[in-house]
Amino acid sequence: MDKMWSGRFSAKSAKLLDQFNASVMFDRKLYNEDIEGSIAHATMLQKQGILTKDELQSIKDGLSQIKKEIEEGSFEWKIEDEDLHMAIEKRLTSLIGDAGKKLHTARSRNDQVATDFRRYVLKSNKEIVKLLKDLMQTVLDVAKNHTETIMPGMTHLQHAQPVNFAYHLCAYLSMFKRDVNRFEDSYKRNNISPLGCAALAGTPHNIDREYTAELLGFDSVSINCLDTVSDRDFALEILFNISTLMMHISRLSEELILWSSYEFKFIELSDEYSTGSSIMPQKKNPDVPELLRGKTGRVYGALVSLLTVMKGLPLAYNKDTQEDKEGVFDAVETALISLKILKEAIKTMKVNEQNMFSASKVGHLSATDLADYLVEKCGIPFREAHFITGKAVAKAEELGIDLSDIDYKYLKEIDERIKEDVIAYLDIKNSMNARDSQGGTSVKRTKEQLEYFENYIKNMEV
């Protein structure tokens, strides 16, 4: 059979053009969305009197047969069919005859692909949110056991102030919550139907766009057809959302890599989610978080690629947008497997509480507490208190101990206004619990945060 559009042409397409032009080998991933969209379109055409009931039934039966063939692996995908839409329509016509040729009435491949691709993105959006919920629940479950597990909080990767491990994990729960919010907002904004826009200007046929939107689960129809057929904002949004999610995953992965090293030994990753070396038998490598960190750049590339494709396109549809799908498909698959394996890696890791606490006794984490004591108890201006504390740290360094272990006599030698009750302020656990402001790291405030996230996860709609 000639190409569907070949009536105007006197020569057949060159094989090289078929190879260069075709998208069928990757856009066939949208077969289910395409078949469902075609059934909705045909149902609307019958409702509007454009198709008969018998023609509609033939189309439904034919599309059902095609779906079965695709899923069983017997459907023949041919590069000369160009794309998914032509391949399915060609097969449909061969199965049911002229009724198959009527299916494309009042639509174009432009609004057809925009509908299929948008529905794939919306479906993927929900899948990602569901896995994000699972990951958040796992992180929350781990955190609940470590509200009093003290570890060094850091800035500049230097020991700064003591925090508890649950509090640290709550920071990642906060990031993932923002990710969920982005995906949910994007879903609501983009849940509109392009079907019925045809090539760019609508159609003279008496169609009902609201009806097809309802059949396909869209909230509404698009406003302007010229914009709709060339709009790929929805694809850019999911790429941006995945990129931000992967950035958060990469940050957590970096910490898992550091924490599992001999220098930290804060955690031990399960053997199930670690690998060995081909030459060094003692090695246990954190390949899961390393790959997660690496795959983040892959997703960034997909986002930048599509932004570049879209930046110079005049209205309306242009063939350039055929380049929109592979990057999105890859980014979605990357996000799905990344969320699954990160959840398992966290769920199965061992937390070395004693090593975390020991690390908290290095770097004088309670130095700020001494400065705060001098301000609150002695009435000393903060800048002077900062200077006095610096001298106390220097003394601890000279003695080869942590500030939290310094004897009171040395502090009194530095400044006579310091009283013996300062020792309680320098205790690492007391230091952590002293940070009791809203959002702080005290056990009390951390438990509030855990309760907040528990309620949030419980009420997530997925």
C-alpha positions as CSV (number, residue, x, y, z in Angstrom):
1,M,0.0,0.0,0.0
2,D,1.2,3.5,-0.8
3,K,1.8,6.0,2.0
4,M,-1.5,7.5,3.3
5,W,-0.3,11.0,2.1
6,S,1.2,9.9,-1.3
7,G,-1.6,11.2,-3.5
8,R,0.2,14.4,-4.3
9,F,3.5,12.7,-5.0
10,S,4.7,11.2,-8.3
11,A,7.8,9.4,-6.9
12,K,8.1,7.0,-4.0
13,S,10.1,8.0,-0.9
14,A,13.8,7.2,-1.0
15,K,14.7,4.4,1.5
16,L,17.2,6.8,3.1
17,L,14.3,9.2,3.7
18,D,12.2,6.4,5.2
19,Q,15.1,5.6,7.6
20,F,15.7,9.2,8.5
21,N,12.0,10.3,8.8
22,A,10.6,7.3,10.6
23,S,9.7,7.4,14.3
24,V,7.8,4.1,14.4
25,M,10.6,2.2,16.1
26,F,10.3,4.4,19.2
27,D,6.9,6.0,19.2
28,R,5.2,2.6,19.1
29,K,5.7,2.8,22.9
30,L,2.5,4.9,22.8
31,Y,0.4,2.2,21.1
32,N,-2.0,1.9,24.1
33,E,-2.6,5.7,24.2
34,D,-3.0,5.8,20.5
35,I,-5.6,2.9,20.4
36,E,-7.6,4.4,23.3
37,G,-7.5,7.8,21.6
38,S,-8.8,6.4,18.4
39,I,-11.6,4.5,20.1
40,A,-12.6,7.7,21.9
41,H,-12.4,9.7,18.6
42,A,-14.5,7.1,16.7
43,T,-17.1,7.0,19.6
44,M,-17.4,10.7,19.3
45,L,-17.7,10.6,15.5
46,Q,-20.6,8.0,15.8
47,K,-22.3,10.2,18.4
48,Q,-22.1,13.1,16.0
49,G,-23.6,11.1,13.1
50,I,-20.3,11.0,11.2
51,L,-19.9,7.2,11.6
52,T,-22.6,4.6,11.8
53,K,-22.9,2.2,14.7
54,D,-21.7,-0.7,12.6
55,E,-18.7,1.3,11.5
56,L,-17.9,2.2,15.1
57,Q,-18.1,-1.4,16.1
58,S,-15.9,-2.5,13.3
59,I,-13.3,0.1,14.3
60,K,-13.4,-1.0,17.9
61,D,-13.1,-4.7,17.0
62,G,-10.2,-3.9,14.6
63,L,-8.3,-1.8,17.1
64,S,-8.9,-4.5,19.8
65,Q,-7.4,-7.1,17.4
66,I,-4.4,-4.8,16.7
67,K,-3.8,-4.2,20.4
68,K,-3.8,-8.0,20.9
69,E,-1.3,-8.4,18.1
70,I,1.0,-5.8,19.5
71,E,1.0,-7.3,23.0
72,E,1.5,-10.8,21.7
73,G,4.4,-9.6,19.5
74,S,2.9,-10.6,16.2
75,F,2.2,-7.0,14.9
76,E,4.6,-6.2,12.1
77,W,6.2,-2.8,12.6
78,K,7.6,-1.4,9.3
79,I,9.9,1.6,9.0
80,E,8.1,2.7,5.8
81,D,4.9,3.2,7.8
82,E,6.7,6.3,9.3
83,D,5.0,6.3,12.7
84,L,2.8,4.5,15.1
85,H,-0.4,6.2,13.9
86,M,0.1,5.2,10.2
87,A,1.1,1.7,11.2
88,I,-2.0,1.2,13.2
89,E,-4.3,2.9,10.7
90,K,-2.8,0.9,7.8
91,R,-3.3,-2.4,9.7
92,L,-6.9,-1.4,10.7
93,T,-7.8,-0.7,7.1
94,S,-6.5,-4.0,6.0
95,L,-8.6,-5.7,8.7
96,I,-11.9,-3.9,8.3
97,G,-11.8,-2.1,5.0
98,D,-13.3,1.4,4.3
99,A,-14.5,1.9,7.9
100,G,-10.8,2.1,8.8
101,K,-10.3,4.9,6.3
102,K,-13.0,6.9,8.0
103,L,-11.3,6.9,11.4
104,H,-9.1,9.8,10.6
105,T,-12.0,12.1,9.8
106,A,-11.7,15.4,11.8
107,R,-8.3,14.8,13.2
108,S,-4.6,15.1,12.1
109,R,-1.5,13.3,13.2
110,N,-0.7,16.6,14.8
111,D,-3.5,16.5,17.4
112,Q,-3.3,12.7,17.5
113,V,0.4,12.6,18.6
114,A,-0.1,15.5,21.0
115,T,-2.9,13.6,22.7
116,D,-1.0,10.3,22.8
117,F,2.1,11.9,24.2
118,R,0.4,14.1,26.7
119,R,-1.5,11.1,28.1
120,Y,1.7,9.1,28.4
121,V,3.3,12.0,30.3
122,L,0.3,12.3,32.6
123,K,0.3,8.6,33.3
124,S,4.0,8.6,34.0
125,N,3.5,11.6,36.3
126,K,1.3,9.5,38.5
127,E,3.6,6.5,38.4
128,I,6.5,8.7,39.6
129,V,4.4,10.2,42.4
130,K,3.4,6.7,43.6
131,L,7.1,5.6,43.8
132,L,8.0,8.9,45.4
133,K,5.4,8.1,48.1
134,D,7.0,4.6,48.6
135,L,10.5,6.1,48.9
136,M,9.3,8.8,51.4
137,Q,7.7,6.1,53.5
138,T,10.9,4.1,53.6
139,V,13.0,7.1,54.5
140,L,10.4,7.9,57.2
141,D,10.5,4.4,58.6
142,V,14.3,4.6,58.9
143,A,14.2,8.1,60.5
144,K,11.7,7.0,63.2
145,N,14.4,4.8,64.7
146,H,17.0,7.5,64.9
147,T,15.6,10.6,66.6
148,E,18.4,10.3,69.2
149,T,21.2,9.1,66.9
150,I,23.6,12.0,67.0
151,M,25.7,12.8,64.0
152,P,27.7,15.9,62.9
153,G,25.7,18.4,60.9
154,M,27.9,20.0,58.3
155,T,28.4,23.1,56.3
156,H,31.2,23.2,53.6
157,L,31.6,19.5,54.4
158,Q,33.1,20.5,57.7
159,H,31.7,19.6,61.1
160,A,29.4,22.4,62.2
161,Q,26.8,21.5,64.9
162,P,25.3,18.2,66.2
163,V,22.0,17.0,64.7
164,N,20.2,13.7,64.9
165,F,20.1,11.3,61.9
166,A,16.3,11.5,61.7
167,Y,16.5,15.3,61.4
168,H,19.0,14.9,58.6
169,L,16.6,12.5,56.8
170,C,13.8,14.9,57.2
171,A,15.7,17.3,55.0
172,Y,15.4,14.8,52.2
173,L,11.7,14.2,53.0
174,S,11.3,17.9,52.5
175,M,13.0,17.8,49.1
176,F,10.9,14.8,48.0
177,K,7.7,16.6,49.2
178,R,8.5,19.5,46.9
179,D,9.0,17.0,44.1
180,V,5.6,15.5,44.7
181,N,4.1,19.0,44.7
182,R,5.7,19.8,41.4
183,F,4.5,16.6,39.7
184,E,1.0,17.2,41.1
185,D,0.8,20.8,40.0
186,S,2.1,19.8,36.6
187,Y,-0.6,17.1,36.2
188,K,-3.4,19.5,37.0
189,R,-2.0,22.2,34.6
190,N,-1.5,19.8,31.7
191,N,-4.6,17.6,32.0
192,I,-6.2,19.1,28.9
193,S,-7.2,17.5,25.6
194,P,-5.6,18.4,22.3
195,L,-7.9,16.0,20.4
196,G,-10.1,17.8,17.8
197,C,-7.6,20.5,17.0
198,A,-6.7,18.7,13.8
199,A,-3.7,20.1,11.9
200,L,-3.6,23.6,13.5
201,A,-6.9,25.4,13.0
202,G,-9.6,23.1,14.1
203,T,-12.0,21.2,11.8
204,P,-15.2,22.1,9.8
205,H,-16.7,18.8,11.0
206,N,-19.4,18.9,13.7
207,I,-17.3,17.3,16.5
208,D,-17.6,17.3,20.2
209,R,-14.2,17.9,21.8
210,E,-15.6,18.0,25.3
211,Y,-17.0,14.5,24.9
212,T,-13.6,13.0,23.7
213,A,-11.9,14.8,26.6
214,E,-14.3,13.2,29.0
215,L,-13.9,9.7,27.5
216,L,-10.1,10.0,27.8
217,G,-10.1,11.4,31.4
218,F,-9.0,14.9,30.6
219,D,-10.3,17.8,32.8
220,S,-11.0,20.1,29.8
221,V,-10.0,20.8,26.2
222,S,-7.3,23.2,25.1
223,I,-8.3,26.8,24.2
224,N,-6.3,27.5,21.0
225,C,-5.6,24.9,18.4
226,L,-2.7,26.7,16.9
227,D,-0.8,26.5,20.2
228,T,-2.0,23.1,21.1
229,V,-0.6,21.0,18.3
230,S,2.9,22.5,18.8
231,D,2.9,22.7,22.6
232,R,5.4,20.5,24.3
233,D,5.4,22.4,27.6
234,F,4.0,19.3,29.3
235,A,7.0,17.3,28.1
236,L,9.4,20.0,29.3
237,E,7.7,20.1,32.6
238,I,8.1,16.4,33.3
239,L,11.7,16.6,32.2
240,F,12.3,19.5,34.6
241,N,10.5,17.8,37.4
242,I,12.4,14.6,36.9
243,S,15.7,16.6,36.6
244,T,15.0,18.2,40.0
245,L,14.0,14.9,41.5
246,M,17.2,13.3,40.2
247,M,19.2,16.2,41.6
248,H,17.7,15.5,45.0
249,I,18.4,11.8,44.6
250,S,21.9,12.6,43.5
251,R,22.5,14.7,46.7
252,L,21.3,11.8,48.9
253,S,23.4,9.4,46.8
254,E,26.5,11.5,47.4
255,E,26.0,11.3,51.1
256,L,25.4,7.5,51.0
257,I,28.7,7.2,49.1
258,L,30.5,9.3,51.7
259,W,28.8,7.7,54.7
260,S,29.6,4.2,53.5
261,S,33.4,5.0,53.1
262,Y,36.0,3.9,55.6
263,E,36.5,7.6,56.4
264,F,33.0,7.9,57.7
265,K,31.6,4.4,58.3
266,F,28.2,5.9,59.2
267,I,26.3,3.3,57.2
268,E,26.9,0.0,55.5
269,L,25.0,-0.7,52.3
270,S,23.5,-4.2,51.9
271,D,25.4,-6.8,49.9
272,E,22.3,-7.0,47.8
273,Y,22.8,-3.5,46.6
274,S,26.6,-3.3,46.4
275,T,29.2,-4.7,44.0
276,G,32.8,-5.9,44.2
277,S,36.0,-5.2,42.3
278,S,37.4,-7.4,39.5
279,I,40.9,-7.1,40.9
280,M,40.7,-6.1,44.6
281,P,38.8,-8.8,46.6
282,Q,38.4,-6.7,49.7
283,K,36.3,-4.0,47.9
284,K,32.6,-3.3,48.5
285,N,31.6,-0.6,46.1
286,P,28.5,1.7,46.4
287,D,27.6,1.3,42.8
288,V,23.9,2.0,43.3
289,P,24.3,5.5,44.6
290,E,27.1,6.1,42.2
291,L,24.9,5.1,39.2
292,L,22.1,7.3,40.6
293,R,24.4,10.2,40.8
294,G,25.6,9.5,37.2
295,K,22.1,9.1,35.7
296,T,21.2,12.6,36.9
297,G,23.3,14.0,34.1
298,R,21.6,11.8,31.6
299,V,18.2,13.3,32.5
300,Y,19.6,16.8,32.4
301,G,20.7,16.1,28.9
302,A,17.1,15.2,27.8
303,L,15.8,18.5,29.3
304,V,18.4,20.6,27.6
305,S,17.9,18.7,24.3
306,L,14.1,19.4,24.2
307,L,14.5,23.0,25.3
308,T,16.9,23.4,22.3
309,V,14.6,21.7,19.9
310,M,11.7,24.0,20.9
311,K,13.5,27.3,21.1
312,G,13.2,28.3,17.5
313,L,10.1,26.7,16.2
314,P,7.5,28.9,14.5
315,L,3.8,28.0,14.8
316,A,2.4,25.5,14.4
317,Y,3.6,21.9,14.2
318,N,7.1,21.2,12.9
319,K,8.8,17.8,12.3
320,D,11.5,18.9,14.8
321,T,9.1,17.8,17.6
322,Q,9.5,14.2,16.6
323,E,12.7,14.5,18.7
324,D,10.5,15.1,21.8
325,K,9.8,11.5,22.8
326,E,13.0,9.5,23.2
327,G,14.4,11.8,25.8
328,V,11.2,11.8,27.8
329,F,10.8,8.0,27.5
330,D,14.4,7.5,28.8
331,A,14.0,10.1,31.6
332,V,10.8,8.5,32.8
333,E,12.3,5.0,32.8
334,T,15.4,6.4,34.6
335,A,13.2,8.0,37.3
336,L,11.1,4.9,37.8
337,I,14.0,2.5,38.3
338,S,16.0,5.1,40.3
339,L,13.2,5.5,42.8
340,K,12.7,1.8,43.2
341,I,16.3,0.9,43.8
342,L,17.0,3.9,46.1
343,K,14.1,2.8,48.2
344,E,15.6,-0.7,48.5
345,A,19.1,0.6,49.2
346,I,17.9,2.7,52.1
347,K,15.6,0.1,53.4
348,T,18.4,-2.5,53.7
349,M,21.3,-0.4,54.8
350,K,22.8,-0.6,58.3
351,V,23.2,2.5,60.4
352,N,26.3,2.7,62.6
353,E,25.0,4.8,65.5
354,Q,28.2,4.7,67.5
355,N,30.4,5.8,64.6
356,M,28.0,8.8,64.0
357,F,28.3,9.8,67.7
358,S,32.1,9.4,67.7
359,A,32.3,11.7,64.7
360,S,30.2,14.2,66.6
361,K,33.0,14.3,69.2
362,V,35.4,15.6,66.6
363,G,35.4,19.2,65.3
364,H,34.2,21.0,68.5
365,L,30.5,20.9,67.4
366,S,29.3,22.6,70.7
367,A,31.5,25.7,70.1
368,T,28.4,27.7,69.1
369,D,26.8,26.6,72.4
370,L,29.7,28.2,74.3
371,A,29.2,31.4,72.4
372,D,25.5,31.3,73.1
373,Y,26.2,30.7,76.8
374,L,28.4,33.7,77.0
375,V,25.7,35.9,75.4
376,E,22.8,34.5,77.4
377,K,24.4,33.8,80.8
378,C,27.2,36.4,81.0
379,G,25.8,39.3,79.0
380,I,28.8,39.4,76.7
381,P,28.2,40.8,73.2
382,F,28.2,38.1,70.5
383,R,31.3,39.3,68.7
384,E,33.3,39.2,71.9
385,A,31.7,35.8,72.8
386,H,32.8,34.6,69.4
387,F,36.4,35.6,70.1
388,I,36.4,34.0,73.6
389,T,35.0,30.8,72.1
390,G,37.7,30.7,69.5
391,K,40.3,30.9,72.3
392,A,38.6,28.0,74.0
393,V,38.7,25.9,70.8
394,A,42.4,26.7,70.4
395,K,42.9,25.4,74.0
396,A,41.0,22.2,73.3
397,E,43.1,21.7,70.1
398,E,46.3,22.2,72.2
399,L,45.1,19.6,74.7
400,G,44.2,17.2,71.9
401,I,40.5,16.9,73.0
402,D,37.1,18.0,71.7
403,L,35.6,21.2,73.2
404,S,32.8,19.1,74.6
405,D,35.3,17.3,76.9
406,I,37.3,20.3,78.1
407,D,37.7,20.7,81.9
408,Y,36.1,23.7,83.4
409,K,39.3,25.0,84.8
410,Y,40.7,25.8,81.3
411,L,37.6,27.8,80.4
412,K,37.8,29.8,83.7
413,E,41.4,30.7,82.8
414,I,40.3,32.0,79.5
415,D,37.5,34.2,80.9
416,E,36.6,34.5,84.6
417,R,32.9,35.3,83.8
418,I,32.4,31.6,82.7
419,K,30.7,29.6,85.4
420,E,30.8,25.8,86.0
421,D,27.3,25.3,84.6
422,V,28.8,25.9,81.1
423,I,29.8,22.1,81.0
424,A,26.1,21.1,80.5
425,Y,25.9,23.5,77.5
426,L,28.9,21.8,75.9
427,D,27.5,18.3,76.1
428,I,26.8,17.1,72.6
429,K,23.3,15.7,73.3
430,N,22.3,18.8,75.2
431,S,23.7,20.9,72.3
432,M,21.5,19.0,69.8
433,N,18.4,19.3,71.9
434,A,19.1,23.0,72.6
435,R,18.2,23.8,69.0
436,D,14.5,23.6,69.9
437,S,13.1,26.4,67.6
438,Q,10.5,25.4,65.1
439,G,12.1,23.3,62.3
440,G,15.2,22.6,64.6
441,T,17.0,19.4,65.3
442,S,16.0,18.8,68.9
443,V,14.4,15.4,69.5
444,K,11.1,17.1,70.2
445,R,11.1,19.2,67.0
446,T,12.3,16.2,64.9
447,K,9.4,14.1,66.1
448,E,7.1,17.0,65.1
449,Q,8.6,16.8,61.6
450,L,8.2,13.1,61.4
451,E,4.6,13.3,62.4
452,Y,4.0,16.0,59.8
453,F,5.5,13.8,57.0
454,E,3.7,10.7,58.3
455,N,0.4,12.6,57.9
456,Y,1.4,14.0,54.5
457,I,2.3,10.6,53.1
458,K,-0.9,9.0,54.5
459,N,-3.0,11.7,52.8
460,M,-1.2,11.6,49.4
461,E,-3.6,10.9,46.6
462,V,-2.0,8.3,44.3
